[in-house]
Amino acid sequence: MKNKKIYAIAEIGIFVALFIVISQISIPTPFLVPITLQVFIVSLAAFILGVKKSMLSLSAYIALGFVGVPAFAGLGGGASTLFGYTGGFIWGFFPLALLCALGKGKIKILFCTLGLAFCHIIGVLWYSILAKINIFAAFVTMSLPYIFKDAVLIVLAYFCAKLINKRIKKS
């Protein structure tokens, strides 16, 4: 029992570290949202860790960023990033991870698609409110250029998770 808890804490810690490292891989764009691999690591955590541990690792990542650790894309950190123009996308990682972790079998793709949709909807609405622009303009600027890339990242994360889970079970 004690070893299971230590293993769980280690898994959560590894993914918190991966969230931070992967978030730094970003390509600036003319828009406010850089191209990142965050959707990949969030969905990978969900596929590997399941609901509880992926929510804990994501919460720890966001808490570290909130207190000022440069955990978010472009070494961003602090409340200003979390509650700024792109903060809605960070908060949107929660439904993305939850739904990717909950989906089983043939409906997994539907759950992941819904999770991605919620992530983008939260991000677009958040940006629309803060930037004081209409939702369509916010969608075209903040979501449309990234949806296909994010969907591909989720599929990649799914196949990576299958390989990783297979290796973990063998050891």
Residue pairs with C-beta under 8 A, 6 or more apart in sequence:
8 53
11 48
11 49
11 53
11 57
12 49
12 53
12 56
12 57
12 60
13 57
15 41
15 45
15 48
15 49
15 53
15 54
15 57
15 61
16 57
16 60
16 61
16 64
18 41
18 44
18 45
19 38
19 41
19 42
19 45
19 57
19 58
19 61
19 71
20 61
20 64
20 69
20 71
22 36
22 37
22 38
22 40
22 41
23 36
23 38
23 41
23 71
23 72
23 73
24 73
24 74
24 75
25 36
25 37
26 34
26 35
26 36
26 73
26 74
27 34
27 35
27 36
28 34
28 74
29 35
29 145
31 141
31 142
31 145
32 85
32 86
32 127
32 141
32 142
33 86
33 89
33 123
33 142
33 146
34 73
34 74
35 146
35 149
36 73
37 153
38 73
38 93
39 96
39 116
39 119
39 149
39 150
39 153
39 154
39 157
40 153
40 154
40 156
40 157
41 157
42 54
42 58
42 93
42 96
42 97
42 100
43 96
43 97
43 100
43 112
43 115
43 153
43 154
43 157
43 158
44 157
44 160
44 161
45 53
45 54
45 57
45 58
45 97
46 54
46 96
46 97
46 98
46 100
46 101
47 100
47 101
47 157
47 158
47 161
47 162
47 165
48 54
48 161
48 164
48 165
49 57
49 101
50 101
51 98
51 101
51 102
54 97
54 98
54 101
55 94
55 97
55 98
58 93
58 94
58 97
61 71
62 82
62 90
62 93
64 71
64 77
65 71
65 72
65 76
65 77
65 78
65 81
65 82
65 90
66 77
66 78
66 79
66 82
67 77
67 78
68 77
68 78
69 77
70 76
70 77
71 77
72 81
72 82
72 90
73 86
81 87
81 90
82 90
82 91
84 130
85 126
85 127
85 130
85 131
86 123
86 127
86 142
87 126
88 122
88 123
88 124
88 125
88 126
88 127
89 119
89 120
89 122
89 123
89 126
89 142
91 122
91 126
92 118
92 119
92 120
92 121
92 122
92 123
93 119
95 114
95 115
95 118
95 119
95 122
96 112
96 115
96 116
96 118
96 119
97 115
98 115
99 111
99 112
99 114
99 115
99 118
100 108
100 111
100 112
100 115
100 154
100 157
102 111
103 109
103 110
103 111
103 112
108 158
112 154
112 158
113 151
116 147
116 150
116 151
116 154
119 150
120 143
120 146
120 147
120 150
123 142
123 143
124 135
124 138
124 139
124 142
124 143
125 135
125 138
127 133
127 138
127 141
127 142
128 134
128 135
128 137
128 138
131 138
